[in-house]
Every structure is written in structure tokens, then in C-alpha cells.
Amino acid sequence: MAQKIKYASNVQRAPAVVVVLFILPAFALFAAVLLYPMASALGYSLFEWRGGANLVRFNWFENFVVLFTEQPYVEQMPRAFLHNIAIFAGTLVLQNSLGLFLAVQLHKLGRMRRLFQVLYTTPYLVSPLVVGYLWTLLLSPSFGPVNAALEWLGLESLAVSWLGEPTTALPVLILVSVWQWIGFPVLLYGAALGAIPPELSDAASVDGADGWRRFRHVTLPLLTPVIGTVSILTFIGGMETFTLPYAFGGATGSPAGATDVLSLLFFRVSFQSGASNALGVSSALATLLFLFILGGALLGRRMIRAQEERLS
Amino acid sequence: MFATACGGGSGASANEARVTVWTWSNEAMNAFKKAGIIEAFERAHPGIHVEVVAQLDKNYETLLTTGLAGSESPDIVALRSYGVLSSFADSGSIVPLDDVVKDWTGFSKPALAGAKGKADGKLYAVPQGIQTAQVYYNKKIFAELGLGVPTSWDEFIAAAQKIKDSGVAPVVIPGSVAAQISLAAEVFGNARRGAGDFEQAFIEGKKTLADPDNVAAVGLMEQIKPYLVDNVTSVTLDEAVTLFATGRAAMFPSGAWQVTTFANLGAEIDYGTFDMPVNADWPAKAVTVSYADGGWALAKRSTHPKEAAVLLNWLAGAEFANLYANAMGTIPARDGVTLKNAQLAEMYKRYQSKPSTYLGAAYLRYGTPSGTDLMGEQVQKIWLGQTTSDRAAKSVQTGVDAWFRPADFQHG
């Protein structure tokens, strides 16, 4: 026994070098692939640039100040930010309600479950750019089948210009986004539901709990970690969404900026503006967006953990 | 990259050089290879080989930034005119050509304006081509209604009314795409604003977009609202082309590139084109809206700068312009070209007699927000009933005030 303890303490003392050696390859890869690009974006944002390759001077946080004090950023950044939040909120509500509802229904289904899981997940496999293009065709007032069907059913008043009106463009964007990604929460909730021992529900049943109360007080609390994961992923997706808004409204968030989001603003500044210091300002915007997403995700994680601890 | 790898290396003898050209366009690469352009050059310049590579990356400019900084830099690169070109000039990755190219006399002023670096006013590219913007009209619909090409704005509106009464949409504009709306607004409003005189006053800082003449020009977009296709703010470029090509819309303000699009559709569309006619009391006569459409620039890190200069001088000549414009179906940036396509030949002729610069493309795309994006958004707001032409014009000016300085364009 004594020898065993001695051996164990040897293992604890020796590893310093070994641990470093073991971690080094992975860390090097992590640093080269993740840390370096992220740090360089932060670095770029602290300089003034002339064109893409010529750096003029270190200008501290001036690029960040520009974002909060100068046109068009003071006007377009809050507008785009609110649209991101709306997309996140809308998607969150629909994915966590509809997604969970579908998962629960599928869980009861038995044999056909796999088939429906695959069907719900299919749009998830298609590029958002293609999804956006297809829905643009489907919703086209001139050529699209959606409005043609509505008119055929005598519902002309509902056959509106879905992507041409500011009031409908953003809700349509959210719905299509949910349509595309719903399969993912369905799968996650499905797996989590499968992992809940049926005995728990049965015990509640013996105690006289009806279906809704069993779901509310047994199943739902046990799903908290998954709800948290889905919410955080939705938050990240909602804040950095680009492809679908781009496919729908182009780089300007048509119509009249109604679908403008932060990534589109970044795209316009960095790739389309032709401004001399485009690299500096767009890097500042990217850094802000990264910090916000990181902060939001960490906060979300903390809230979920607190909720989990309260329940356990 | 493979092209430079064998440039001057094992594949070529000591006094032979391979000049590598990068472009974003597959059509351009094919024109060089299949329309005898490379052959014509190499025949006249033994010892210099040309390799044209199409970099079909979505972000061609990003790829160029890396490519031009690397050890295997291309020698000559195609660049989009104005802002993009100017930003590469700023970065120092391309070099001024004022003294490299010997003869610039054949090029028009709008073409050269698109090839200048904003910071120093030097020429950084040999202009590739010109885009003109005009109104396409369906000849069959016009004939059936007994309409001729309008000779004044009032006649244009009267014709639009007659077309509308017949059940066809008079005008289609790709109203979901900011850049397309801005281009259409330019076709309608350039002359109403005052064309070249306004341009001059604008870059001298004597007039702004809030000027009453420009407000009136933007107002034309308000006037045509009743004559636009339904749900115009949802119309994409593809839909606009289809609506016009199928006769569901009678007129379509757009760029010269549509000639190729219509030809590729395979549909028999009997169409003609005209420049927007003006009323007698407007400040300018009818003009052809035009803007520079790309140029050939010399990389600073070119490994064969001497041979590349020879090629650039040839690219600036009439022989190349003839071959290239006819192969690509574009309007050449210089004179002395005979276009085989009748539609394009007509546009080229009109352009040579009365060109007027597309203000948005030439001056308002050097910063954020771009003037053309703003114009697109503001016109959408006009159509959606959210603003007036007066507020829209002022709003575009306020937007570009963030970065636009007329003095930047004053280089002798």
C-alpha cells in the first residue's frame, strides 16, 4: 500500500514536463487555428488601415468609437442589432415550443419515429443559401406557388408581397429559419426524452399525476440541460446569421433595411465599401460581435446551470 | 498558381516569359482562350506567353489581397472599377500605369475616371469596358398600342398610362435589389438632375444631392410608382428579366449586359432600347448613363513586369478592344471598335455621342454607407409610402456625408 502511494505521488510530481508535452500538439493546433485568427482580428481592429494590406498607425480604440459615434453605424448598428435579437427571440420561442412538441409527439410514436426524425431534419442538410433562394421562388408574388395557392383558395387578401413588405419580411425570415433548423432541436429533445427512465413517470402516475402534470413536473425539469443547449445555440445562430438574410434581401437587408443584420453590416463594410479603413472598422465590428456572443453564451450557460442546481 | 509555377521555370527557355493574368470572370477567361485573343498577342510578341486564370471565388477581392502579397503573385489582375480598384491602389499592391501605358488617347473620360486611385489621381488600370444603362422596351407591345419611342418625359408617362390601360405592367425594376434600383433611378434621373453639369458642380462641392434638381430627379421615381409592376419591392433581377422577356412588363431600365442575358434565354424577344427622353424645361438633354466596368492592373510583385507592361499596352489598344468586346458582348471602353451585335452597336454609338457618368458608381462607392445602397433603400421607402423624394434625396446626402469629400476627387 505504501509503495502504491509512493508510486502515485511520483506520477503527480513527474508529469509537469510530460503534461506539457502531451498538451503541446493540441494546443499548437488550437492556437494556430483558433487563437491566432481571433487575436489577429482584435489586433486589426486597433489599427488604422489604408487598403487591405497597408497599415497606417496604431489608433487604440478609435475604430470602436467610430462604430458608436459616426454615421452610418450609429443608425444601422442598433437597427441590425434589434433584428438579430428579434430573430433570436422568435427562433428561440418557436424552436423550444414547436421543436419540443414535435419531439414529444415523435417520442410517443414508436416505429415511424426514425422516418419522421429524418424528414424533419432534411432541410437542415441544405445550405441556407439554397433554402433562401427556394423560398424566394416559392414566395414570389409574380411566379410563386404560395400566393397562387392562396388566390386559388379565394384568400387573395392573404397573398401579400411576403419579402417585399417590411412588416412581413422579418417574420418570414424567422419562420423559414425555424423551418430549416427545427430538425436539430427535435433530435436533441428526442435523445433527451429517450434518456429519461420511464419509472419516474410511472411513479408520478401512481401518485395520481395526470399527463400534463407528469410532463410539467417530471419530464420538463429533466430536459432543462437540453433546453439550455438549444437556447444557447439559437442565441449564437441568431446573432451571427448571415446567409438566409443575404439570400432574401441581399447585402442591404431589403426591403428598406427591414432584414438588415449585423453580419450584413459587417459584409458591407468589409467587402463592399471600398473605404480605405474598411479593415479596421469591420474588424472592430467583428470583435464587438464576438464579445457579445461570448458574453451572452456564458451568461446563458450560467443561468441554465443555476436552474439545474435549483432543480437537483 | 500553377501558371506562375511554370513561369520562367522549367517549361520556358531563358528568354521566354509567361505572364499570368487573373480575372473573376469565367467568360473573360474563355474570351481570351477561345476568341483568339491570346493567339493574336503571342503571334505579335514572340517570347511572351499569356496564361489567363479565372479565380471563381465568391470573394475575388479577398483572394487577390492574399495573391498579390504572396511570392507567386499574378502579373496582371482584373479589378472592379472605382472603389475596389482605388482600395488596391491605396494598399500599394498595384502600381500606377500613367507612364507604363504609352497611349491613353482612345479612352473616354468616364472609362478613365473608373481607373484612378482616389488618393493620388493616378491611373492604376487599363479600362476593360463600359456599362451603359438605358430603357429596354418591348417592340411588339409598343406596335400593338400604336406607340413610338417617347421623345419627352411627358410622352413617356402618357405611353406608360396607355400600356397600363391595356393590362400590361408598363415598367419593371428589380425593386428588391438596392444596386439595381439605384441604376434604374440613374437612367430616369441623370438628365433631370443636370447630367455632366451637375456632376461637375457636385465634385467641386458646389452642389449636393439635396439640390432641387436632384430632388426632382428622385421625384421621377415617385412619379413612376403607379406604372411599376405589382409588389415591385419583392422583384428580383431574375424575375424582372423574366417579366420583361415574357411580355408581362413593357419596359425595363437596365444595363447593357442584358443583351447577353436575353440572347442566352433563347426566347425571341423583339426589343429595342432608348435613353430616357427629357422635357424641354429640364436642365440637360437626354444622355446615355455610363460607368467603367473593370480594368487590368499591374501587380507590384509581378515577376515579369517588363513583359506584363508589353501586354498592358496591347490590352489598351484597338485590336484587343475589338476582339474582347465582340467576344464578351460588352461595350468597349475606347474608340475605334466595330461591334457586330446590332443592339450593342447602337448603345455604343449613343454612348460615344452623349455619355454621362453614373454618379453613384463613380463617386459614391468609396465608403460606408455606399450612395447606391442608400439610394436603393430610400427609393424602396418611397415606393412603400414611407418617405418623400425630398426627404429621400436629403437622406442619401446625409448618409454619404459620413465619408464623401468632393476635394478627394480634385486631382488636376
HADDOCK unambig.tbl for C-alpha pairs under 7 A between the chains (distance, minus, plus):
assign (segid A and resid 50 and name CA) (segid B and resid 90 and name CA) 5.82 0.50 0.50
assign (segid A and resid 50 and name CA) (segid B and resid 91 and name CA) 5.77 0.50 0.50
assign (segid A and resid 51 and name CA) (segid B and resid 87 and name CA) 4.67 0.50 0.50
assign (segid A and resid 51 and name CA) (segid B and resid 88 and name CA) 5.89 0.50 0.50
assign (segid A and resid 51 and name CA) (segid B and resid 90 and name CA) 5.13 0.50 0.50
assign (segid A and resid 51 and name CA) (segid B and resid 91 and name CA) 4.35 0.50 0.50
assign (segid A and resid 52 and name CA) (segid B and resid 65 and name CA) 6.63 0.50 0.50
assign (segid A and resid 52 and name CA) (segid B and resid 91 and name CA) 5.83 0.50 0.50
assign (segid A and resid 53 and name CA) (segid B and resid 91 and name CA) 5.25 0.50 0.50
assign (segid A and resid 54 and name CA) (segid B and resid 91 and name CA) 4.92 0.50 0.50
assign (segid A and resid 71 and name CA) (segid B and resid 399 and name CA) 6.72 0.50 0.50
assign (segid A and resid 71 and name CA) (segid B and resid 402 and name CA) 5.58 0.50 0.50
assign (segid A and resid 72 and name CA) (segid B and resid 368 and name CA) 6.95 0.50 0.50
assign (segid A and resid 72 and name CA) (segid B and resid 369 and name CA) 6.09 0.50 0.50
assign (segid A and resid 72 and name CA) (segid B and resid 399 and name CA) 6.42 0.50 0.50
assign (segid A and resid 161 and name CA) (segid B and resid 231 and name CA) 5.80 0.50 0.50
assign (segid A and resid 161 and name CA) (segid B and resid 234 and name CA) 6.48 0.50 0.50
assign (segid A and resid 163 and name CA) (segid B and resid 234 and name CA) 5.63 0.50 0.50
assign (segid A and resid 164 and name CA) (segid B and resid 176 and name CA) 6.93 0.50 0.50
assign (segid A and resid 164 and name CA) (segid B and resid 231 and name CA) 6.56 0.50 0.50
assign (segid A and resid 164 and name CA) (segid B and resid 233 and name CA) 4.61 0.50 0.50
assign (segid A and resid 164 and name CA) (segid B and resid 234 and name CA) 3.92 0.50 0.50
assign (segid A and resid 249 and name CA) (segid B and resid 176 and name CA) 6.80 0.50 0.50
assign (segid A and resid 250 and name CA) (segid B and resid 177 and name CA) 6.72 0.50 0.50
assign (segid A and resid 252 and name CA) (segid B and resid 178 and name CA) 6.86 0.50 0.50
assign (segid A and resid 252 and name CA) (segid B and resid 373 and name CA) 6.61 0.50 0.50
assign (segid A and resid 254 and name CA) (segid B and resid 176 and name CA) 5.90 0.50 0.50
assign (segid A and resid 254 and name CA) (segid B and resid 177 and name CA) 6.99 0.50 0.50
assign (segid A and resid 255 and name CA) (segid B and resid 176 and name CA) 6.21 0.50 0.50
assign (segid A and resid 255 and name CA) (segid B and resid 233 and name CA) 6.36 0.50 0.50
assign (segid A and resid 255 and name CA) (segid B and resid 380 and name CA) 6.58 0.50 0.50
assign (segid A and resid 256 and name CA) (segid B and resid 377 and name CA) 4.55 0.50 0.50
assign (segid A and resid 256 and name CA) (segid B and resid 378 and name CA) 6.88 0.50 0.50
assign (segid A and resid 256 and name CA) (segid B and resid 380 and name CA) 5.69 0.50 0.50
assign (segid A and resid 256 and name CA) (segid B and resid 381 and name CA) 5.94 0.50 0.50
assign (segid A and resid 257 and name CA) (segid B and resid 377 and name CA) 6.75 0.50 0.50
assign (segid A and resid 269 and name CA) (segid B and resid 368 and name CA) 5.99 0.50 0.50
assign (segid A and resid 273 and name CA) (segid B and resid 365 and name CA) 6.23 0.50 0.50
assign (segid A and resid 273 and name CA) (segid B and resid 366 and name CA) 5.95 0.50 0.50
assign (segid A and resid 273 and name CA) (segid B and resid 367 and name CA) 4.90 0.50 0.50
assign (segid A and resid 273 and name CA) (segid B and resid 368 and name CA) 5.29 0.50 0.50
assign (segid A and resid 273 and name CA) (segid B and resid 370 and name CA) 6.33 0.50 0.50
assign (segid A and resid 274 and name CA) (segid B and resid 83 and name CA) 4.42 0.50 0.50
assign (segid A and resid 274 and name CA) (segid B and resid 84 and name CA) 5.16 0.50 0.50
assign (segid A and resid 274 and name CA) (segid B and resid 87 and name CA) 5.85 0.50 0.50
assign (segid A and resid 274 and name CA) (segid B and resid 365 and name CA) 6.40 0.50 0.50
assign (segid A and resid 274 and name CA) (segid B and resid 366 and name CA) 4.62 0.50 0.50
assign (segid A and resid 274 and name CA) (segid B and resid 367 and name CA) 5.62 0.50 0.50
assign (segid A and resid 275 and name CA) (segid B and resid 87 and name CA) 6.99 0.50 0.50
assign (segid A and resid 275 and name CA) (segid B and resid 366 and name CA) 4.97 0.50 0.50
assign (segid A and resid 275 and name CA) (segid B and resid 367 and name CA) 4.10 0.50 0.50
assign (segid A and resid 275 and name CA) (segid B and resid 368 and name CA) 6.67 0.50 0.50
assign (segid A and resid 276 and name CA) (segid B and resid 87 and name CA) 5.99 0.50 0.50
